[in-house]
Every structure is written in structure tokens, then in C-alpha cells.
Amino acid sequence: MIVTRTPFRISLCGGGSDLPAFYEKNGGCVISTTINKYMYITSHPSFDKKTTTLRYSKVESVTDVRKIEHKYFKQCLMDEKLKGIEITSIADVPQGTGLGSSSAFTVGLLNNLKCYKREYVSKGELAKMACELEINKLGNPIGKQDQYAAAYGGLNFYKFNEDGTVDVEPVLLEHDKYKQLEKNLIMLYVGGEHSASAILKEQSKNMVSAKDKEEGQKRIVELTYKLKYELEHSNIDAVGYTLHENWLIKKTLASGISNPQFDKWYNKALKNGALGGKILGAGGSGFFLFYVPEENQAKFRKAMKDLPELDFKFDHTGTIVKFVD
């Protein structure tokens, strides 16, 4: 049996600039960190060598991998020329909640299957493979940040170059500032699941057809570079102010990112100690991330008690092979 563990991520600034419609023209960048909420993939040879069994939210058992319904499993197994295997996926958090779960699944599955075949691949190679599978082979209108975050782990600055390459640079913080940043970030669950693809497809289209949307995304890129500088100079409160400005711009880039109820919660959070926040992922549902200085958190939690809080810590490892028997 082989078990891989792959982290989910929270994006602090820059989301949307990792879409090809934007970075191929302007370049892009994202600052994100992975957290200790994970996707687990297990695999082992099937007892019946002719049968491939997949266990996720449903169970599939086939003798021909081309008949697999789950498109990620199907594409990965066809690419790796594997069959007669049993695979199970389990996640700490439901999909569609803005934490990059689909890409964490893809990266974790590829890592698992490569280990199954006794083939070594680097974190960079895993990220590239996941992007190729999700964006080019499966045609999902998504960006590249989630695949790289899942593969590398940690608090990083990702630069998306016009030629499609990606540079990965750790954001270096003093240890006490790093731990304080971790404490000052609070995630609240607003419920529901969204179709990130639908929102990102509209956002990509707007980058081409609407000049003001493109200019808004350019401003988000500027904020990301500025946030990198501020973090490296130990100004962690800059995260709160950057989240706020990023959110105000992000809401204008596509319909479905926010709604009146989200705006009501957001304004309430600001009145009770948060410096800024945003809906994670493409928007529309899932988790609100807020930056709240520690001295304001008791007041904040009391005011926002109707929204469940997800306790988390930062992850440092990225995707790993956790167990090989």
C-alpha cells in the first residue's frame, strides 16, 4: 500500500493572474500558503488483477480504465498506463470550498502513481504534470497556482511568466512574525459548494473583452509584489490591508464572486476587528479568510459566532509519500 498526503492552500493575494488569459499577456504572481488540511490518496494492487477499483464519493469497479467515469482518475491511469489497482481518496475538507482541493487531488494522485511505478519526480515536475492534465488535457478553465502550492507547500511567492514557466520563491519571515501571521488568520465557513470553473471561465473572458477588468487584475498583481516586500520586512499587518483592497477589486472581476449576504458578513467583520478578508478560491461559497490582530479576536469571534470557524496551522511540506508498505 502507498499513501500520499497533499495539502490544501489559502491564497493571500494575486489570484486570477495565474489564468493564461492574463499571464500570457501581462505576467502574474500569487502569494499563498498551504495549511494542515489534506487530501489523502491510497493505492495498492487489486486482488483481482483484471479489475481497477476507485473509491471516492462513490465506488467504481471496471475492467477497462477507459470506462472510468471520474475524469481525473481516468486520465491519470491512462497516462501512466496502469490498471489492476485499487485507489481510495479521502479529504479533510469538502471539495468546492475554495481551498484548491481539485489540484491537491491531482498532485496527490500523480505522486502516488509515480511512487507505485517506482519513478521519482520532483515537486516542480509534479506541478507541471498536474497543470498539463487539468488545463490542457481535461480543458478546465483554471490557473496554475493550486497545482504549484499543492506540490511545493509552504508560504511562497509564485511568478507566472508569459512563456508559461513558473518561478517559486519562498517568502522569508522571522519565526515570531511567521507564527503571529498564522495566529492572525481566521477562516470562517459560509457554506455551499461552487463551480470554480464557471467563475474562472467568465473571469478569463473578461480579461480579454473588458479593459477595466484587466486593469483591476493588474492592480492585484501590484498589490502582490507590494505584499511580498512588506512581509519580508516583517510587516504582517500588511496582509490585512492587502486582503481588503484585493477583495474590493476581486468582487468586480466576475459575477458570482460575492453577493449581498457575503458583503453583510464582510462589513460586520471589519466593524469587529478584522483589517481585511476575502472569499477563498474563485468565490461564491466556501470559506471567508480574515486577518484579525490577536487583540481583536475575542470581539471578532463573538460577533461572527454564527459562522463556523476552521482551526488550522500552516503546512511546510507540500505533497509527500506518507507510507509505503
Rosetta silent file (secondary structure, phi, psi, omega in degrees, C-alpha in Angstrom):
SEQUENCE: MIVTRTPFRISLCGGGSDLPAFYEKNGGCVISTTINKYMYITSHPSFDKKTTTLRYSKVESVTDVRKIEHKYFKQCLMDEKLKGIEITSIADVPQGTGLGSSSAFTVGLLNNLKCYKREYVSKGELAKMACELEINKLGNPIGKQDQYAAAYGGLNFYKFNEDGTVDVEPVLLEHDKYKQLEKNLIMLYVGGEHSASAILKEQSKNMVSAKDKEEGQKRIVELTYKLKYELEHSNIDAVGYTLHENWLIKKTLASGISNPQFDKWYNKALKNGALGGKILGAGGSGFFLFYVPEENQAKFRKAMKDLPELDFKFDHTGTIVKFVD
SCORE:     score description
SCORE:     0.000 S_00000001
   1 L     0.000  143.006  176.464    0.000    0.000    0.000 S_00000001
   2 E  -124.440  133.742  177.878    1.103    3.564   -0.767 S_00000001
   3 E  -124.094  124.503  172.496   -0.326    6.645    0.966 S_00000001
   4 E  -111.063  148.884  178.206    0.306   10.207   -0.208 S_00000001
   5 E  -125.630  127.035 -174.755   -0.670   13.342    1.689 S_00000001
   6 E  -131.750  129.254 -172.887   -1.165   16.640   -0.162 S_00000001
   7 E   -80.997  154.297  167.420   -2.059   19.973    1.473 S_00000001
   8 E   -85.441  168.106 -175.486   -4.827   22.435    0.665 S_00000001
   9 E  -131.242  156.751  167.111   -3.921   26.101    0.275 S_00000001
  10 E  -120.461  132.332 -178.601   -5.092   29.572    1.165 S_00000001
  11 E   -97.198  129.064 -178.602   -4.261   32.368   -1.270 S_00000001
  12 E   -90.560  -36.089 -179.993   -3.383   35.756    0.231 S_00000001
  13 E  -167.886  148.292  174.053   -3.160   37.843   -2.946 S_00000001
  14 L   107.435   -8.848 -178.719   -2.791   37.543   -6.714 S_00000001
  15 L   -55.141  139.760 -176.787   -5.479   35.019   -7.589 S_00000001
  16 L   101.974  -31.311  178.420   -6.667   35.350  -11.175 S_00000001
  17 L   -77.493   -6.637  175.833   -3.290   36.434  -12.504 S_00000001
  18 L   -89.887    4.213  175.214   -2.420   32.727  -12.850 S_00000001
  19 L   -80.483  136.313 -178.750   -5.008   32.378  -15.634 S_00000001
  20 H   -54.346  -35.877 -179.065   -3.422   32.017  -19.099 S_00000001
  21 H   -59.827  -24.596  179.114   -5.645   34.787  -20.486 S_00000001
  22 H   -99.507  -53.583 -170.956   -3.856   37.189  -18.146 S_00000001
  23 H   -70.211  -26.717  178.622   -0.302   35.953  -17.532 S_00000001
  24 H   -66.495  -19.286  178.747    0.452   35.188  -21.206 S_00000001
  25 H  -103.624  -39.683 -171.040   -0.001   38.916  -21.856 S_00000001
  26 H  -118.356  -13.042 -168.165    0.998   40.570  -18.590 S_00000001
  27 L    74.522  157.901 -178.558    2.721   38.004  -16.394 S_00000001
  28 E  -150.625  173.784  177.761    1.236   37.240  -12.988 S_00000001
  29 E  -161.325  154.840 -179.399    2.048   36.321   -9.411 S_00000001
  30 E  -143.011  140.917  166.528    0.425   34.878   -6.280 S_00000001
  31 E  -109.914  124.230  178.828    1.338   34.673   -2.616 S_00000001
  32 E  -146.331  164.101  174.318   -0.206   31.667   -0.901 S_00000001
  33 E  -135.245  146.121  174.134    0.434   29.248    1.910 S_00000001
  34 E   -87.592  157.056 -176.705   -0.573   25.647    2.393 S_00000001
  35 E  -126.834  169.248 -175.513   -2.346   24.552    5.573 S_00000001
  36 E   -84.607   46.814  168.727   -2.630   21.361    7.613 S_00000001
  37 E  -121.702  130.816 -163.311   -5.792   20.195    5.863 S_00000001
  38 E  -131.551  159.698  166.680   -5.045   17.427    3.422 S_00000001
  39 E  -104.432  125.735  178.389   -6.026   15.158    0.560 S_00000001
  40 E  -109.581  130.394  175.861   -5.029   11.536    1.176 S_00000001
  41 E  -121.536  126.494  175.425   -4.654    9.067   -1.686 S_00000001
  42 E  -116.613  146.691  177.343   -4.050    5.363   -1.045 S_00000001
  43 E  -144.494  149.274  170.403   -3.286    2.723   -3.636 S_00000001
  44 E  -162.216  159.648 -178.533   -2.482   -0.976   -3.741 S_00000001
  45 E   -61.424  140.306  176.842   -2.758   -3.803   -6.282 S_00000001
  46 L   -68.422  147.104  175.058   -6.248   -5.209   -6.753 S_00000001
  47 L   -62.075  -43.139  174.219   -6.874   -8.751   -5.552 S_00000001
  48 L   -91.862  107.029 -172.484   -8.419   -9.389   -8.973 S_00000001
  49 L   -62.089  -16.718 -178.951   -5.656   -8.244  -11.335 S_00000001
  50 L   -87.279  -10.049 -171.983   -8.171   -7.591  -14.120 S_00000001
  51 L  -110.928  135.792  173.181  -10.205   -5.103  -12.088 S_00000001
  52 E  -109.386  124.709 -176.996   -9.497   -1.454  -11.294 S_00000001
  53 E  -119.706  132.610 -179.360  -11.449   -0.136   -8.289 S_00000001
  54 E  -123.414  131.823  179.878  -11.804    3.507   -7.308 S_00000001
  55 E  -123.454  113.222  174.743  -13.287    4.709   -4.030 S_00000001
  56 L  -138.006 -124.833  175.790  -14.189    8.381   -3.604 S_00000001
  57 L   -72.585  -12.898  173.016  -17.707    9.801   -3.072 S_00000001
  58 L  -140.612  177.782  179.340  -18.825    6.716   -4.986 S_00000001
  59 E  -119.362  128.654  174.688  -17.266    3.379   -5.912 S_00000001
  60 E  -117.828  138.398  176.023  -16.285    2.427   -9.436 S_00000001
  61 E  -136.816  115.075 -173.920  -15.076   -1.025  -10.454 S_00000001
  62 E  -134.139  158.427  172.845  -14.093   -1.579  -14.100 S_00000001
  63 L  -103.435   -7.543  178.194  -12.085   -3.968  -16.218 S_00000001
  64 L  -131.493  113.027 -174.950  -11.349   -1.265  -18.802 S_00000001
  65 H   -61.943  -20.272  178.599   -9.930    2.020  -17.471 S_00000001
  66 H   -67.949  -14.717  179.898  -11.411    3.816  -20.497 S_00000001
  67 H   -95.673    4.038  178.092  -14.846    3.253  -18.922 S_00000001
  68 L   -66.230  134.502 -179.521  -13.993    5.102  -15.695 S_00000001
  69 L   -80.929  -37.999 -178.051  -16.443    7.955  -15.051 S_00000001
  70 L   -69.732  111.779 -168.550  -14.190   10.069  -12.813 S_00000001
  71 H   -67.407  -29.986  178.892  -12.253   12.096  -15.379 S_00000001
  72 H   -70.976  -48.900  176.082   -9.199   12.744  -13.185 S_00000001
  73 H   -56.999  -47.524 -176.930   -8.752    9.083  -12.258 S_00000001
  74 H   -58.596  -49.769 -176.394   -9.357    8.054  -15.860 S_00000001
  75 H   -65.528  -43.287 -179.566   -6.828   10.470  -17.363 S_00000001
  76 H   -62.959  -45.846 -178.781   -4.129    9.734  -14.797 S_00000001
  77 H   -67.062  -36.766  176.702   -4.430    5.958  -15.119 S_00000001
  78 H   -67.416  -42.653  179.334   -4.440    6.152  -18.912 S_00000001
  79 H   -63.150  -40.202 -177.434   -1.400    8.432  -18.933 S_00000001
  80 H   -87.941   -1.613  178.058    0.503    6.188  -16.522 S_00000001
  81 L    54.848   50.029 -179.821   -0.686    3.007  -18.312 S_00000001
  82 L  -116.982  145.435  173.473   -1.884    1.452  -15.063 S_00000001
  83 L  -155.561  175.006 -179.053   -4.717   -0.976  -14.335 S_00000001
  84 L    65.481   38.486 -175.888   -5.489   -3.697  -11.817 S_00000001
  85 E  -132.330  148.961  176.142   -5.125   -1.206   -8.988 S_00000001
  86 E  -113.695  126.473 -175.542   -7.370   -0.090   -6.122 S_00000001
  87 E  -128.283  137.623  177.575   -7.298    3.613   -5.209 S_00000001
  88 E  -127.748  139.209  174.786   -9.063    5.500   -2.427 S_00000001
  89 E  -121.239  137.251  178.366   -9.250    9.268   -1.841 S_00000001
  90 E  -138.419  136.602 -178.914  -10.167   10.934    1.455 S_00000001
  91 E  -125.363  149.087  177.442  -10.115   14.668    2.222 S_00000001
  92 L   -73.786  -27.372 -175.834  -10.183   16.693    5.448 S_00000001
  93 L  -132.395  142.843 -179.500  -12.401   19.374    3.838 S_00000001
  94 L   -62.130  156.540  175.615  -15.130   19.015    1.149 S_00000001
  95 L   -71.804  163.604  177.181  -14.414   19.966   -2.443 S_00000001
  96 L    74.271   22.470 -178.378  -15.716   23.214   -3.881 S_00000001
  97 L  -114.570   12.763  172.006  -14.828   25.282   -0.810 S_00000001
  98 L    85.651   16.255 -177.651  -12.018   27.380   -2.288 S_00000001
  99 L  -107.411   12.633  177.928   -9.001   25.535   -0.863 S_00000001
 100 L    74.403   32.941 -173.427   -7.653   24.101   -4.123 S_00000001
 101 H   -66.326  -37.020 -178.581   -8.939   20.595   -3.465 S_00000001
 102 H   -62.342  -43.859  179.954   -9.140   19.514   -7.126 S_00000001
 103 H   -73.254  -33.246  174.639   -5.495   20.296   -7.750 S_00000001
 104 H   -62.159  -38.825  176.368   -4.470   18.779   -4.416 S_00000001
 105 H   -62.312  -48.518 -177.054   -6.230   15.618   -5.579 S_00000001
 106 H   -62.199  -47.629 -179.341   -4.448   15.669   -8.949 S_00000001
 107 H   -63.653  -44.219  179.860   -0.998   16.313   -7.480 S_00000001
 108 H   -64.023  -39.175  178.956   -1.504   13.709   -4.759 S_00000001
 109 H   -66.668  -45.058  179.127   -2.746   11.106   -7.237 S_00000001
 110 H   -62.584  -42.195  178.126    0.154   11.684   -9.625 S_00000001
 111 H   -60.610  -41.961 -179.914    2.618   11.486   -6.739 S_00000001
 112 H   -64.723  -47.295 -176.492    1.031    8.226   -5.595 S_00000001
 113 H   -67.831  -35.487  176.702    1.024    6.613   -9.038 S_00000001
 114 H   -65.796  -38.682  175.707    4.622    7.609   -9.733 S_00000001
 115 H   -65.677  -40.671  177.902    5.627    6.009   -6.429 S_00000001
 116 H   -56.832  -37.109 -179.585    3.555    2.940   -7.343 S_00000001
 117 L   -88.420    1.790 -177.890    5.635    2.671  -10.537 S_00000001
 118 L    60.405   40.845  177.749    8.871    3.328   -8.590 S_00000001
 119 L  -114.990  127.988  178.326    9.519    6.504  -10.587 S_00000001
 120 L   -87.377  133.550  172.228   10.940    9.593   -8.889 S_00000001
 121 L  -134.030  144.109  179.682    9.579   13.002   -9.893 S_00000001
 122 L   -77.457  168.740  177.360   10.419   16.375   -8.358 S_00000001
 123 H   -62.615  -38.845  177.737    7.837   18.750   -6.894 S_00000001
 124 H   -62.941  -41.148  178.554    8.258   21.006   -9.931 S_00000001
 125 H   -65.859  -40.893  177.730    7.628   18.112  -12.302 S_00000001
 126 H   -60.626  -43.086  179.419    4.516   17.071  -10.357 S_00000001
 127 H   -62.823  -44.023  179.107    3.141   20.622  -10.572 S_00000001
 128 H   -63.048  -43.367  179.159    3.799   20.782  -14.333 S_00000001
 129 H   -61.991  -42.091 -179.704    2.176   17.389  -14.875 S_00000001
 130 H   -65.421  -40.158  177.156   -0.891   18.419  -12.874 S_00000001
 131 H   -63.500  -44.236  179.955   -1.233   21.659  -14.878 S_00000001
 132 H   -60.732  -42.615 -178.211   -0.902   19.764  -18.150 S_00000001
 133 H   -68.383  -50.297 -173.849   -3.569   17.259  -17.075 S_00000001
 134 H   -72.366  -44.202 -172.125   -6.114   19.709  -15.637 S_00000001
 135 H   -86.517  -48.836 -173.324   -5.739   22.623  -18.050 S_00000001
 136 H   -88.345  -44.932 -176.353   -4.666   21.101  -21.362 S_00000001
 137 H   -80.752  -40.966 -178.414   -5.926   17.514  -21.320 S_00000001
 138 L   -95.281  -11.029  173.972   -9.165   17.985  -19.355 S_00000001
 139 L    71.318   25.446  177.858   -9.781   21.541  -20.576 S_00000001
 140 L   -74.777  131.565 -177.428  -10.558   23.092  -17.180 S_00000001
 141 L   -81.447   58.654 -174.376  -10.510   26.929  -17.405 S_00000001
 142 L  -117.277  174.702  178.633   -8.362   27.270  -14.288 S_00000001
 143 L   -98.417 -164.272 -173.292   -4.995   28.741  -13.357 S_00000001
 144 L  -109.419   -7.189 -172.123   -1.716   27.282  -12.129 S_00000001
 145 H   -64.637  -38.426 -173.872   -1.418   28.440   -8.534 S_00000001
 146 H   -66.213  -40.463 -178.857   -3.181   25.487   -6.900 S_00000001
 147 H   -64.300  -42.925 -179.037   -1.016   22.798   -8.523 S_00000001
 148 H   -70.639  -39.079  177.707    2.223   24.502   -7.519 S_00000001
 149 H   -62.152  -45.689 -179.328    1.029   25.213   -3.972 S_00000001
 150 H   -62.444  -38.167 -178.149   -0.029   21.581   -3.501 S_00000001
 151 H   -73.325  -47.695 -172.591    3.286   20.300   -4.820 S_00000001
 152 H   -85.974  -41.217 -174.455    5.680   22.655   -3.008 S_00000001
 153 L    71.026  164.308  177.243    3.873   23.565    0.210 S_00000001
 154 L    91.540 -178.602  177.891    4.794   26.454    2.472 S_00000001
 155 E   -94.272  110.540 -171.766    4.439   30.232    2.206 S_00000001
 156 E  -134.256  156.451  170.197    5.606   31.100   -1.305 S_00000001
 157 E  -104.521  117.893 -179.329    5.639   33.760   -3.992 S_00000001
 158 E  -106.651  123.980  178.927    4.707   32.191   -7.343 S_00000001
 159 E  -108.106  123.659 -178.096    5.569   34.126  -10.505 S_00000001
 160 E  -102.530  109.393 -174.337    3.723   33.142  -13.694 S_00000001
 161 L   -84.154  157.966 -176.149    5.797   34.097  -16.710 S_00000001
 162 L   -62.100  -26.756 -179.970    4.454   34.966  -20.151 S_00000001
 163 L   -85.718    4.905  177.016    6.077   31.844  -21.648 S_00000001
 164 L    94.084   -8.981  177.248    4.150   29.605  -19.256 S_00000001
 165 L   -76.119  160.395 -178.285    7.009   28.839  -16.866 S_00000001
 166 E  -129.688  128.730  174.594    6.569   29.313  -13.128 S_00000001
 167 E  -101.376  136.582 -178.187    9.144   30.588  -10.631 S_00000001
 168 E  -119.012  122.065 -177.434    8.737   29.555   -6.989 S_00000001
 169 E  -132.319  121.156  177.127   10.315   31.682   -4.255 S_00000001
 170 E   -61.153  142.068  172.689    9.804   31.185   -0.502 S_00000001
 171 L   -91.598  114.170 -172.150    8.561   34.244    1.396 S_00000001
 172 L   -93.000  123.285  178.968   11.028   34.546    4.265 S_00000001
 173 L  -125.982  149.329  169.625    9.736   35.794    7.613 S_00000001
 174 L   -59.879  146.725 -172.499   11.261   35.953   11.068 S_00000001
 175 H   -56.918  -44.023 -177.487    9.995   32.970   13.061 S_00000001
 176 H   -67.253  -34.519  177.357    7.980   35.015   15.562 S_00000001
 177 H   -69.722  -37.077  178.284    6.346   37.027   12.760 S_00000001
 178 H   -62.152  -46.168 -179.776    5.557   33.810   10.889 S_00000001
 179 H   -68.374  -33.740  178.220    3.813   32.321   13.928 S_00000001
 180 H   -69.652  -38.306  175.595    1.946   35.575   14.560 S_00000001
 181 H   -59.423  -43.344  178.508    0.720   35.647   10.964 S_00000001
 182 H   -58.905  -42.038 -179.712   -0.555   32.109   11.447 S_00000001
 183 H   -69.982  -31.845 -173.658   -2.446   33.197   14.580 S_00000001
 184 H   -82.186   -8.566  178.901   -3.896   36.315   12.952 S_00000001
 185 E   -95.651  126.986 -178.599   -5.575   34.471   10.064 S_00000001
 186 E  -125.075  131.179  179.351   -9.092   33.184   10.781 S_00000001
 187 E  -109.407  127.609  177.907  -11.189   31.051    8.409 S_00000001
 188 E  -118.477  135.277 -176.787  -14.987   31.055    8.650 S_00000001
 189 E   -88.756  121.104 -179.890  -17.191   28.630    6.731 S_00000001
 190 E   -99.166   -4.947  174.009  -20.023   30.279    4.805 S_00000001
 191 E    91.525  170.888  174.801  -21.338   27.020    3.351 S_00000001
 192 L    77.991  172.206  173.165  -22.188   25.682   -0.057 S_00000001
 193 L  -130.322  146.483 -178.489  -20.074   24.481   -2.931 S_00000001
 194 L  -119.175  165.616  169.971  -19.198   26.451   -6.028 S_00000001
 195 L   -99.347   95.026 -179.982  -18.198   25.761   -9.597 S_00000001
 196 H   -58.789  -35.526 -177.694  -14.798   27.427   -9.702 S_00000001
 197 H   -60.036  -42.513 -177.885  -14.583   26.598  -13.411 S_00000001
 198 H   -64.749  -44.278 -179.742  -17.685   28.650  -14.256 S_00000001
 199 H   -67.101  -43.648 -178.418  -16.483   31.723  -12.359 S_00000001
 200 H   -68.746  -31.814  176.635  -12.917   31.448  -13.698 S_00000001
 201 H   -63.951  -43.695  177.033  -14.176   30.963  -17.241 S_00000001
 202 H   -64.927  -40.955 -179.063  -16.103   34.226  -17.010 S_00000001
 203 H   -63.859  -41.759  177.733  -13.125   35.937  -15.384 S_00000001
 204 H   -61.835  -42.686  178.709  -10.801   34.766  -18.187 S_00000001
 205 H   -62.306  -40.619 -179.887  -13.236   36.038  -20.796 S_00000001
 206 H   -65.776  -29.738  178.439  -13.445   39.406  -19.041 S_00000001
 207 H   -62.941  -29.264 -177.567   -9.645   39.728  -19.122 S_00000001
 208 H   -90.293  -40.122 -170.413   -9.826   39.752  -22.902 S_00000001
 209 H   -96.296  -18.732 -175.095  -13.041   41.671  -23.537 S_00000001
 210 L  -123.920  112.024 -175.897  -13.162   44.228  -20.708 S_00000001
 211 H   -62.376  -37.940 -178.036  -10.260   46.633  -20.274 S_00000001
 212 H   -66.398  -32.056  177.754  -11.326   47.683  -16.774 S_00000001
 213 H   -68.107  -42.186  177.959  -11.279   44.042  -15.611 S_00000001
 214 H   -62.696  -41.626  179.258   -7.747   43.608  -16.945 S_00000001
 215 H   -65.552  -36.427  176.226   -6.657   46.813  -15.211 S_00000001
 216 H   -62.181  -42.092  178.781   -8.203   45.552  -11.973 S_00000001
 217 H   -67.216  -35.186  176.219   -6.207   42.343  -12.232 S_00000001
 218 H   -62.194  -38.943  178.395   -3.044   44.361  -12.908 S_00000001
 219 H   -64.727  -37.089  177.398   -3.662   46.263   -9.685 S_00000001
 220 H   -63.776  -38.343  176.460   -3.957   42.956   -7.816 S_00000001
 221 H   -62.910  -42.837  177.144   -0.552   41.946   -9.209 S_00000001
 222 H   -59.823  -42.196  178.131    0.917   45.228   -7.961 S_00000001
 223 H   -61.883  -35.847 -178.468   -0.564   44.537   -4.528 S_00000001
 224 H   -67.182  -44.029  176.619    1.042   41.083   -4.520 S_00000001
 225 H   -62.400  -41.199  179.480    4.517   42.439   -5.195 S_00000001
 226 H   -64.696  -40.776  179.532    3.996   45.064   -2.502 S_00000001
 227 H   -63.937  -39.915  177.089    2.816   42.431   -0.008 S_00000001
 228 H   -57.212  -46.252  179.105    5.923   40.326   -0.670 S_00000001
 229 H   -61.236  -46.702 -177.315    8.098   43.339    0.182 S_00000001
 230 H   -63.977  -41.394  179.191    6.126   44.125    3.340 S_00000001
 231 H   -64.542  -41.767 -179.317    6.248   40.529    4.598 S_00000001
 232 H   -70.214  -11.616  174.636    9.981   40.300    4.019 S_00000001
 233 L  -110.856   24.094  169.614   10.309   43.473    6.116 S_00000001
 234 L    68.415   18.463  177.496    8.256   41.947    8.972 S_00000001
 235 L   -95.680   82.852 -175.536    5.068   43.990    8.413 S_00000001
 236 L   -75.907  -22.840  176.804    2.497   41.218    8.779 S_00000001
 237 L   -62.555  -19.054  176.957   -0.408   43.671    9.270 S_00000001
 238 H   -60.575  -25.380  177.497    0.056   44.444    5.573 S_00000001
 239 H   -60.504  -44.076 -179.032   -1.705   41.131    4.944 S_00000001
 240 H   -63.047  -48.152 -178.769   -4.938   42.552    6.376 S_00000001
 241 H   -67.087  -35.451  178.414   -4.862   45.772    4.381 S_00000001
 242 H   -69.312  -42.465  176.686   -3.866   43.904    1.204 S_00000001
 243 H   -56.754  -41.125 -178.857   -6.666   41.365    1.641 S_00000001
 244 H   -63.463  -50.853 -178.769   -9.131   44.241    1.928 S_00000001
 245 H   -66.449  -38.992  177.326   -8.024   46.031   -1.232 S_00000001
 246 H   -59.393  -42.342 -178.391   -7.702   42.730   -3.103 S_00000001
 247 H   -65.822  -42.231  179.960  -11.282   41.792   -2.124 S_00000001
 248 H   -60.458  -37.620  178.429  -12.729   45.116   -3.269 S_00000001
 249 H   -76.421  -45.175 -175.326  -11.152   44.607   -6.698 S_00000001
 250 H   -56.092  -38.359 -177.909  -11.819   40.864   -6.928 S_00000001
 251 L   -60.690  -23.885 -176.028  -15.570   41.354   -6.490 S_00000001
 252 L   -88.889   -7.877 -170.151  -15.661   43.400   -9.717 S_00000001
 253 L   -83.605  -22.670  178.551  -13.909   40.848  -11.934 S_00000001
 254 L  -163.237  150.970  175.528  -16.789   38.377  -12.422 S_00000001
 255 L   -71.187  153.372  177.407  -20.360   37.820  -11.295 S_00000001
 256 L    90.182   -9.856  179.710  -20.912   35.197   -8.623 S_00000001
 257 L   -70.032  -43.784  178.568  -17.763   36.015   -6.632 S_00000001
 258 L  -128.145  179.553  176.040  -19.748   37.823   -3.924 S_00000001
 259 L  -159.023  171.124 -176.809  -23.384   38.506   -3.010 S_00000001
 260 H   -56.644  -36.769  179.255  -25.300   40.773   -0.579 S_00000001
 261 H   -66.655  -41.730  177.112  -25.039   38.266    2.289 S_00000001
 262 H   -61.161  -42.543  179.480  -21.259   37.988    1.844 S_00000001
 263 H   -62.526  -38.218  179.102  -20.987   41.778    1.825 S_00000001
 264 H   -64.041  -46.043  177.958  -23.024   41.932    5.034 S_00000001
 265 H   -62.937  -41.299 -177.491  -20.733   39.418    6.770 S_00000001
 266 H   -63.370  -47.813 -179.848  -17.651   41.187    5.474 S_00000001
 267 H   -62.985  -37.223  176.909  -18.720   44.605    6.738 S_00000001
 268 H   -63.712  -40.310  179.033  -19.623   43.098   10.108 S_00000001
 269 H   -62.729  -42.955  179.758  -16.161   41.532   10.315 S_00000001
 270 H   -64.187  -37.317 -179.523  -14.470   44.871    9.624 S_00000001
 271 H   -70.671  -14.152 -175.590  -16.539   46.590   12.306 S_00000001
 272 L  -120.399   31.233  167.521  -15.412   43.984   14.821 S_00000001
 273 L   113.135  -14.142  178.221  -11.661   43.988   14.427 S_00000001
 274 L   -74.751  140.324  175.679  -10.732   42.454   11.065 S_00000001
 275 L   -87.013  -22.509  179.826   -8.350   44.510    8.916 S_00000001
 276 E   177.865  171.589  179.448   -9.412   42.712    5.741 S_00000001
 277 E  -171.386 -176.737  178.786  -10.519   39.452    4.223 S_00000001
 278 E  -168.588  155.738  168.075  -11.658   37.598    1.128 S_00000001
 279 E   -76.266  132.393 -179.266  -13.574   34.577   -0.051 S_00000001
 280 L   -76.881  150.695  179.451  -11.032   31.861   -0.804 S_00000001
 281 L    76.939 -153.039 -176.474  -10.771   30.370   -4.269 S_00000001
 282 L   -69.601  -25.837 -179.345  -12.826   31.586   -7.195 S_00000001
 283 L   114.214  176.278  174.673  -15.599   32.851   -4.903 S_00000001
 284 L    94.995  -24.132 -179.171  -19.291   32.172   -4.438 S_00000001
 285 L  -174.822 -176.480  174.487  -19.057   29.837   -1.436 S_00000001
 286 E    96.027 -119.919 -172.874  -16.714   28.016    0.900 S_00000001
 287 E  -120.449  138.197  167.019  -14.513   29.914    3.353 S_00000001
 288 E   -92.494  128.785  173.800  -14.002   33.552    4.235 S_00000001
 289 E  -103.300  128.205  178.334  -10.418   34.261    5.271 S_00000001
 290 E  -124.412  145.314  170.939   -9.917   37.225    7.619 S_00000001
 291 E  -101.190  116.881 -175.827   -6.833   38.874    9.053 S_00000001
 292 L  -130.414  112.807  175.527   -7.598   39.797   12.657 S_00000001
 293 L   -51.665  143.553 -171.523   -4.920   41.137   15.056 S_00000001
 294 H   -55.486  -36.401 -177.669   -4.765   38.916   18.126 S_00000001
 295 H   -69.719  -15.263  179.562   -6.008   41.663   20.470 S_00000001
 296 H   -99.183   -2.959 -166.879   -9.225   41.974   18.401 S_00000001
 297 H   -72.605  -33.255  178.697  -10.008   38.283   18.097 S_00000001
 298 H   -62.754  -46.381  177.950  -12.276   37.815   21.122 S_00000001
 299 H   -62.930  -42.871 -178.880  -14.554   40.605   19.914 S_00000001
 300 H   -62.143  -48.935 -177.115  -14.389   39.301   16.335 S_00000001
 301 H   -64.095  -36.423  178.140  -15.274   35.714   17.254 S_00000001
 302 H   -65.040  -42.429 -178.693  -18.203   36.846   19.393 S_00000001
 303 H   -70.364  -33.329 -174.001  -19.619   38.967   16.563 S_00000001
 304 L  -103.636   22.183 -171.827  -19.081   36.273   13.897 S_00000001
 305 L   -64.088  -18.075  179.844  -20.152   33.270   16.012 S_00000001
 306 L   -74.016  -15.184  178.934  -22.879   32.224   13.555 S_00000001
 307 L  -103.403  121.316 -178.809  -20.204   31.185   11.031 S_00000001
 308 L   -60.909  139.560  178.576  -18.260   28.012   11.978 S_00000001
 309 E   -98.103  138.690  175.089  -14.505   28.525   12.325 S_00000001
 310 E  -102.881  112.191  178.324  -11.978   26.105   10.823 S_00000001
 311 L   -75.121  137.157 -178.648   -8.920   25.833   13.032 S_00000001
 312 L  -154.301  163.448  170.601   -5.693   25.381   11.072 S_00000001
 313 L  -126.956  167.009  177.005   -1.922   25.723   11.077 S_00000001
 314 E   -75.765  145.479  173.696    0.494   26.346    8.221 S_00000001
 315 L  -100.091  148.822 -176.714    1.880   23.361    6.291 S_00000001
 316 L  -121.204   -6.393 -165.431    5.548   23.297    5.279 S_00000001
 317 L  -105.453  -26.171 -170.910    5.999   20.105    3.264 S_00000001
 318 L    71.815 -163.184 -177.801    3.789   20.043    0.184 S_00000001
 319 L   -69.352  135.409  179.004    2.832   16.667   -1.255 S_00000001
 320 E  -138.673  154.972  168.195    4.639   13.736    0.357 S_00000001
 321 E   -85.216  111.466 -173.048    4.627    9.963    0.279 S_00000001
 322 E   -84.884  -30.837 -174.395    3.453    9.280    3.818 S_00000001
 323 E  -154.736  135.929  172.563    3.574    5.487    3.838 S_00000001
 324 E  -133.718  121.926  177.240    4.896    2.665    1.665 S_00000001
 325 L  -110.611    0.000    0.000    4.285   -0.948    2.610 S_00000001
